[in-house]
Amino acid sequence: MTTPEQSRPAVRIRYCTLCNWLLRANWMSAELLSTFGVELGAVTLVPDTGGIFTVEVDGRSVWDR
């Protein structure tokens, strides 16, 4: 049986902590949640290094800075 959360897209935002992109990642997650609200299953922030800032939806890259 599929729950409603499993059928909605999950967004994952990976950001570089050394580049201080936490605020950008947080802003983007807030915009996604306020715009799409209950249409999203999850928005996850993932700290990383190496200048990375990517957005994935259900494991598929949709944006890469």
C-alpha positions as CSV (number, residue, x, y, z in Angstrom):
1,M,0.0,0.0,0.0
2,T,1.3,3.4,-1.0
3,T,0.9,6.3,1.5
4,P,0.3,9.8,0.3
5,E,3.8,10.9,1.3
6,Q,5.4,8.1,-0.9
7,S,3.5,9.3,-4.0
8,R,4.6,12.9,-3.7
9,P,8.0,14.1,-4.9
10,A,10.9,14.3,-2.5
11,V,13.3,17.2,-3.0
12,R,17.0,17.0,-1.8
13,I,19.2,20.1,-1.7
14,R,22.9,19.5,-1.3
15,Y,25.0,22.6,-0.4
16,C,28.6,23.4,0.4
17,T,29.1,24.4,4.0
18,L,32.5,25.9,3.2
19,C,30.9,28.3,0.7
20,N,28.3,29.3,3.4
21,W,25.4,28.3,1.2
22,L,23.2,27.2,4.1
23,L,21.2,30.4,3.9
24,R,20.6,29.9,0.1
25,A,19.6,26.3,0.7
26,N,17.3,27.2,3.5
27,W,15.7,30.0,1.5
28,M,15.2,27.6,-1.5
29,S,13.6,25.0,0.8
30,A,11.3,27.6,2.3
31,E,10.3,28.9,-1.2
32,L,9.5,25.3,-2.3
33,L,7.5,24.6,0.8
34,S,5.5,27.8,0.7
35,T,4.8,27.5,-3.1
36,F,4.1,23.8,-3.3
37,G,3.1,23.0,0.3
38,V,1.2,19.7,0.5
39,E,2.2,18.7,-3.1
40,L,5.7,17.8,-1.8
41,G,6.5,14.7,0.2
42,A,9.7,16.0,1.7
43,V,12.4,18.7,1.4
44,T,15.8,17.7,2.7
45,L,18.9,19.8,3.2
46,V,22.2,17.9,2.9
47,P,25.4,19.6,4.0
48,D,28.4,18.8,1.8
49,T,31.7,20.4,0.7
50,G,33.5,21.1,-2.6
51,G,31.5,24.0,-3.9
52,I,28.4,21.9,-4.5
53,F,24.8,23.2,-4.7
54,T,22.4,20.8,-6.3
55,V,18.7,20.2,-6.3
56,E,17.4,16.7,-6.9
57,V,13.8,15.5,-7.2
58,D,13.2,11.8,-6.5
59,G,17.0,11.2,-7.1
60,R,17.1,13.0,-10.4
61,S,19.2,16.1,-10.7
62,V,17.1,19.1,-11.8
63,W,19.6,21.9,-11.0
64,D,23.3,22.1,-10.5
65,R,25.2,25.3,-9.8
